[in-house]
């Protein structure tokens, strides 16, 4: 059997912004794209699918890593000449919302094809990819990209994520709009990340499934130290709450890892995103965020009050067993990253 391989590459630096739904990835993707040489935010579903198939044992490592090398190079190649670019004005990944829309319009009419490798060599662009729940399944990425890859893992208090994930479970999961890899199980089709806890998934409601998912993925991503040791992986874990209150140290850490600089555009995007902010929940009042379960903080509340309100909301929909799991996850997060009552 042939061993697949791709040793040459175009993408010299690739940044992945990863985390669970509701963790704040879009804020980070926008900020990172404002740094010098970083490209517009792009969603890497093809890379997610490759890692999913490897996790399920459907493709070998040589195939997975070769596909990821091809996918990232092709993504950058097309981006550099205006292909596969999102011009839909209201989308968060739209050129219209980028710091430099003119750059992408200019590329539409500039030389392309055989000129692109030299342009990439001169400009050293950084490919900026947003992914979902991927760090726990990311070994093929580190095998493929090695030192060219930087993973930004955004973490957040479970009580701030559980509602959006429950909405995804009820409105998106198992629908034709869900472009996740599924597998057959007892006359059902289940998403790849349910592998190993199918019974819990099938017996639970949307909110309970959300808690199970946070628990399982949290355990899986905690294996990241093995990736660091095996591949000298550049993984930066950023607690959302600490970042939005005091962003400067984290911004510099990201810029250093990408070998780039925080720009004037970055400062402008921070202001637009209300960073730094007084309350963690003081996000942007956008329709897309409200559809995903975001609600503004209640007037007169403090951080601990907001967590209590969210816990009470969840408690009405889940069993005592699942509430205990959520409490365990919350306590662990507060001990490790952010405790608003301390």
N, C-alpha and C positions, 0 to 999 in steps of 0.2 A: 504494500500500500504506500502511496506517495505521501510524503510529509510536506504540508503547505508552508510557505515562507514568504515574507516580504521584509527585506532588510533596508531598502532605501525608503526615505520618507520625506514629505513636504512639511508636515506640521512639527515645528521645532519645540513648541510649548503648547500644551493643552490643559486648560483648567476646567475641572468638573465641579459644578456647584450642586451639592446633593443634600437630601434630607427627606423626612417624612412630609406628607401633605400638611400644610398649616404651619410649617416651621419658619417660614419667611424667606424661602429661596429666591423669590422674585426680587425682593429688596436687594439681596446680595448680588444677584446677576446684573441688575441695573448699575449698582455701584462699581462692580468689577469692570463692566464694559466701558465705564467712563475713564479708566486708567489708560495711560499711554500704551499704544500698540494693541490693546485688547479689542477683539472684534465684538460685533453685536451679539447679544444673547441668542442662542439657538437651542432648540430641544433635540436631544440625541436619542430618539426612540429606537433607531436601528442598533445603536450600541446597547441599549437596554435589552432589546430582543436577543442579541447575541449572548449576552451574559445570562439571560433567562434560560436559553436553550442549553448552554453549558451546565448550568446548575441542575437542570433536569436530566442531564446525561445524554442529551440528544446529539451533541456535537463534541468532538474531541478538542483538547486545548489548542493544538496547532491550527485547527480550523477557526476557533474562536479568536485567537490572537491575530491571525492573518486578516480576518474579517474586520476587526477593530482598527487595525492599521490602515486598511483600505478605506473604511468608513470615515475615519478622522481626516485622512489626506484628501479624500474626495470632497468632504464637507468644506475644508479650507479652500481647495482649488475652486469650487463653485462659488463660494462666498467672495473670493477675490475678483471675480468678474461679474458679480451681480446676479448670479443664478441662485435659485433656492432661497431667496431673500423675502422676508415677509413685509409687504407693503400695506397690509390691512391696518387702517389708522387706529382702531380702538384696541388692538392686541398689545399686550405688554411687551411682546417681542418684536413689535413693528419698527421698521426703519424710522418712521415718523416720530417715535418716542426716543430714538437714540440721541446721543449727544452731538452727532455729526451726520445728519441725514444726507447732506450734499455729497459726502464721500461715497455713499452707496449708489446715488443717482449717477455720479461721475463714472463709476465703474461700468455701468450699463453701456456706455459709449466709448470706453477705453479699449486698447488692445487686450486680447485675451489669449486663450489656448496656449500655444507654445511660449508666449511671453510670460505666463504666470509663474513658472518656477523661478525665474530671475527676479521678478517683482517680490516674491516671497523671500528670496535670499536677501534682497536689499532692505525690505521693510520689517522683517522678522515679526509678522503678526502673531498674536496669541489667540488661539481658537477658544471660544467661550461657550461651554456646553452646560445646559441645565438638565439634570436627570432626577429620577424619582427612586428613592429607597434602594440605591444601587451599591453602596459601599460594602454591604454584606455579601454581595455577589460579584465583586469587582476584580477578582484575581486575574481574569483574562486581560483586563485593561492594563494592569501593572506589568503583566508578562509582555504585552504588546508594545507599550509606550515607555516602560522603564522610567528613567530619570526625566523624560520629557513631560511627565504627567504630574499635575498638582490637584489634589482632591480637597475641596473646601466642604467640610461636613458641618451643616448647620443643625444645631440641636435646640430644643425648646421644651419648656415645661409641658408635660403630657396634657394638663387641663386646658392648655391653649391650642392643642392640636386635635383632640379627640372629636370635637364637633365636626370639623371639616372632613375628617376621615369617615365619620358615620354618614355624612351626606354623600360622600363618594360611594360608600357601600350601598346606600339605598337608591341613588339616582343614576350612578354610572356603571357600577360593577355588573357584569353579565349583560350589558347592553351592547348594541352594535357600535356605539361610540367609544367603547373601551378597547384601546389598541394594545392591551397587555397579552402576553403569551398565556394561553389556557391549555389545560390537559384534561382528558376524559377521566371521570371518576364516578362509578356507580350511576351511570346514566345522566350524569351532570357534567358540566364544564366548569373547572375551577381555575382561578389565577395561579400562576406558577409559585408564588410566595406562600400559598396555603399548603404546599407539599410538606407532609409530616404532621399537620394538625387539622386534617380534613374534618374529623368528627366534631371538634370544637367549633369549627366554622359553620358546619351545616346545622347545628342545633341552636345557633345563636341569632339574636336580632342584630340590626345594623350597628347599634352603639356597642354591643358586646363584642362583635367582630372587630370593631375599631380598637378596643382595648387589647384584645388578643394580638392584633397586628402590631400595635406599638410594643407590646411585650416581646413578641417573637423577633421583630426586627431590631429592637434595642439589644437583645442578647447576641444577635448575629453580627451587628456592627461592632460590638465590643471585641470581636476577634481581630480588629484592625491592627493591633500590636503585632500579630503574626505577619501581616502584610508588611509592616514597617521593617521587621527583622529580615524577612525573606527577600524583599525587593528594594530596601532602603526607600520605601514609599514616602512621598511628601504628602502627609495628611494633616490638615489644619482643622481642628475641631473648635467651632465658635458657638458659644451659648448666645442665642438671640437676645436674651434679656440684658446680658452684660454689654453686648455690642451697641444696642440702641441707646443705652444710657451713657456709655463711654467708648465711642468708636475708634478713637485715634490709635491706640496700641494694636488693635486688630487690623485696621487698614494698612498700617505699616508692615505688619507681619505678612499680609497677603501680597503686598507690593514687592517685598523682599523675595518671597518664594517665587514670584513670577518674573523677577528681575526687571521690574518696571517701576513706574512712579505714580504716586497720587497726583492727579492733575487739578486744575481749576474747575474742570467739568465735574470732577468727583465732589468737590465742595458744593457745587450747585445741585447735584443730584441728592446729596445728603440733606440739603435744605428742603428740596421737594418732597423727600421721604420722611420729613420731620425727625431727622436724626442729627444730634441727640434729642431725646424726648424725656418728659417727666415720668409718664406712665408707660409701661410696656405696651398696653393695648391702644395707645394713641397713634394708630396707624392712619393710612389714607382712606377717606370715605369714598371708595370706588365701588361701582356696581359689581364687578367681578369678585371683589373681596366679600361683599355682602352675600353674594350667591354661594360663596364657600363657607359661610357661617360666621364671618367677622361681625362683631357688634362693638360699638364704642364703649369705653368704660362709663359706668354710671357716675353721675356728678356726686362729688363728696366722698367717693370711695378711695381706699388705699389699695396697694397691691395685694395684700392678704385678703381683703374683702372680695376682690375680683376672682381670686382663686376659689374662695368659698362659694361664691355665686355659681361658678362653673361646675364645681363639684356637686352642688345641690341639683343642678340641671341634669347632670348625668345620672345621679342616684335614682331619679324617678323612672329611668328606663332600663336599668340593669339589675341583675341579681346581686345578692350580697357577696357571692364569690367573686364576681367580676369587679365589684366596687373595691373589694379588698386588694385585687391585683392592681387596680388603678392607684389606690392609696400607696401601695408598695412602690410603684413606679414614680409617683410624685415625691415620696420621701427620699428615694434614692437620688432623684434629680436635684432636689433641694440641698442634700448633703454634698453632692459633687460639684454643682454649678452655681445655683442661685436660690437663696433662701430670703424672701422679702421680709420675713419677720425677725431675722437675726440682727 
